[in-house]
Structures are given as C-alpha cells and as structure tokens.
C-alpha cells in the first residue's frame, strides 16, 4: 500500500465518527496519565499501523484491531515515560561526593535499622559468618539479605 493511499485512508478515518469514537474509548483510561497531544499521537500511530497491518482474512473487525492498537500504543507511551523518569540518578543534586556524603546517601536509602547495620558491618569488612552470628541467623539468609541490599544500592547509584 502506498503512502498516499494510507494518508487518504487516515484522513477519511479521522472524519468518521465511529472510528474516532473507538479510538477515544480505547484511550479514555489513559487521560490522567498522558496529555492530550500524546494520546492524539498514539491514536494516529495506531491508525496508521492498523491500515498497514490489518488482515481481513484473520476474521477480526477493523475496529477491534484499531481499539487494541490504540490501547497498546498508550501503554507503550506510559512505559516509555516511566523508563525515562527512572534514568535520573538519586542524589544528583549533591555536588561534593566526599565519603561522608556518600555514606549518608547510602544510609538514607534504607527503610530500617537492620538494613543500615548490615551495610555498615559489610563496610567494616566483617565476614558473612560474623554478620550472621551477630544477628542470630544463618549464613545463607544473611548472604541473601546483603546481596539484595547491594543490588538495590547498585540500581540507585549507578
């Protein structure tokens, strides 16, 4: 299908109230999460992809295909927004990364004193066995907890 043909179909579809209503209904649940321009872009992308990829021999209605396409485009956009938000590093506003500030930043990331003490013990070069004995737990439980905390820190500070 040529680009001109698709453009004509899109123009025609945007004037069809039934198709516009289907696209509006599919994007209605995303009104609080996405702005109007983004939703409109999702609708156009879905409409364009629907005209390119819809196959009537699959026994599906075009409007059903379009509804699912708009919904998927909106979900993709939300995932993209969330992914781009997560890329900012924690505590970037601190210019001086001295050791004392880094330790404070590390300790601020933990919810409870148990986690803070575990990391502090690791920083004191205690072995896992020593940390486990100090907490009256077995070695493997302490190792798993420590690994989980280190992974959390790596995600937040890398």
C-alpha positions in Angstrom: 0.0 0.0 0.0 1.4 3.4 -1.0 2.0 6.3 1.4 -0.5 8.5 -0.4 -3.2 5.7 -0.1 -2.6 5.4 3.6 -2.7 9.2 4.1 -6.0 9.3 2.3 -7.4 6.5 4.4 -6.2 8.2 7.6 -7.9 11.5 6.6 -11.1 9.7 5.8 -11.0 7.7 9.0 -10.4 10.8 11.1 -13.7 12.2 9.7 -15.6 9.0 10.5 -17.3 9.4 13.9 -17.4 5.7 14.6 -13.7 5.3 14.2 -13.0 8.4 16.3 -15.3 7.1 19.0 -13.5 3.7 19.0 -10.1 5.5 19.4 -11.5 7.8 22.1 -12.9 4.8 24.0 -9.6 2.9 23.8 -7.6 5.9 25.1 -10.1 7.0 27.8 -8.4 5.1 30.6 -5.1 7.0 29.9 -6.5 10.5 30.2 -5.0 11.1 33.7 -1.6 9.6 32.8 -1.0 11.1 29.4 -1.5 14.6 28.0 -3.9 15.2 25.0 -1.1 15.6 22.4 0.5 12.3 23.4 -2.8 10.5 23.3 -3.6 12.0 19.8 -0.1 10.8 18.6 -0.9 7.3 20.0 -4.2 7.3 18.1 -2.6 8.4 14.8 0.2 5.8 15.2 -2.3 3.0 15.9 -4.5 4.1 13.0 -1.5 4.1 10.7 -0.3 0.7 11.9 -3.9 -0.6 11.6 -4.1 0.4 7.9 -0.6 -1.2 7.3 -1.1 -4.4 9.2 -4.8 -5.3 9.3 -5.6 -8.5 7.5 -9.4 -9.1 7.0 -8.7 -12.9 6.3 -7.9 -13.2 10.0 -11.7 -12.8 10.7 -11.3 -9.8 13.0 -13.1 -6.5 12.7 -11.0 -3.5 11.8 -12.4 -1.5 14.7 -11.4 -4.2 17.2 -7.9 -4.2 15.7 -7.8 -0.4 15.9 -9.1 -0.4 19.5 -6.3 -2.8 20.6 -3.8 -0.8 18.7 -4.6 2.5 20.4 -4.6 0.8 23.8 -1.2 -0.8 23.1 0.3 2.5 21.9 -0.9 4.3 25.0 0.6 1.5 27.3 3.9 1.8 25.4 4.0 5.5 25.9 3.4 5.2 29.6 6.2 2.6 29.8 8.5 4.9 27.9 7.7 7.8 30.2 8.3 5.7 33.3 11.5 4.4 31.9 12.9 7.8 31.1 11.9 9.0 34.7 13.8 6.1 36.2 17.1 7.0 34.4 17.8 10.0 36.7 20.2 9.1 39.4 19.4 9.5 43.1 21.1 12.4 44.9 22.5 14.0 41.8 21.9 17.4 43.4 24.9 16.9 45.8 28.0 18.3 44.1 30.6 17.1 46.5 30.8 13.4 46.6 33.0 13.0 49.7 33.0 9.7 51.5 30.9 11.1 54.4 28.2 12.3 52.0 28.2 9.0 50.1 27.7 7.1 53.4 24.9 9.4 54.3 23.3 8.8 50.9 23.7 5.1 51.3 22.1 5.0 54.7 19.2 7.2 53.5 18.2 4.6 51.0 17.3 2.0 53.7 13.9 1.6 55.4 15.0 0.1 58.7 18.0 0.0 61.1 18.6 -3.7 60.4 19.5 -2.9 56.8 21.7 0.0 57.8 23.6 -2.1 60.4 24.1 -4.9 57.8 25.6 -2.5 55.3 27.7 -0.8 58.0 29.1 -4.2 59.1 29.9 -5.0 55.5 31.8 -1.7 55.2 33.7 -2.7 58.4 34.9 -5.8 56.4 33.0 -8.3 58.6 32.6 -11.7 57.1 29.1 -13.1 56.3 29.6 -15.6 59.1 30.4 -12.9 61.6 27.3 -10.9 60.5 25.1 -13.9 60.8 26.3 -14.7 64.3 25.8 -11.1 65.3 22.1 -11.3 64.2 21.4 -14.9 65.3 20.5 -16.0 61.8 22.1 -18.5 59.4 24.8 -17.6 57.0 22.7 -18.1 53.8 19.9 -15.8 55.0 22.3 -13.1 55.8 24.1 -13.5 52.5 20.8 -13.2 50.5 19.7 -10.2 52.5 23.1 -8.5 51.9 23.0 -9.3 48.2 19.5 -7.8 47.9 20.6 -4.6 49.6 23.7 -4.3 47.5 21.6 -4.8 44.3 19.3 -2.1 45.5 22.2 0.3 46.0 23.7 -0.5 42.7 20.4 0.3 40.9 20.0 3.6 42.7 23.6 4.8 42.4 24.8 3.5 39.1 
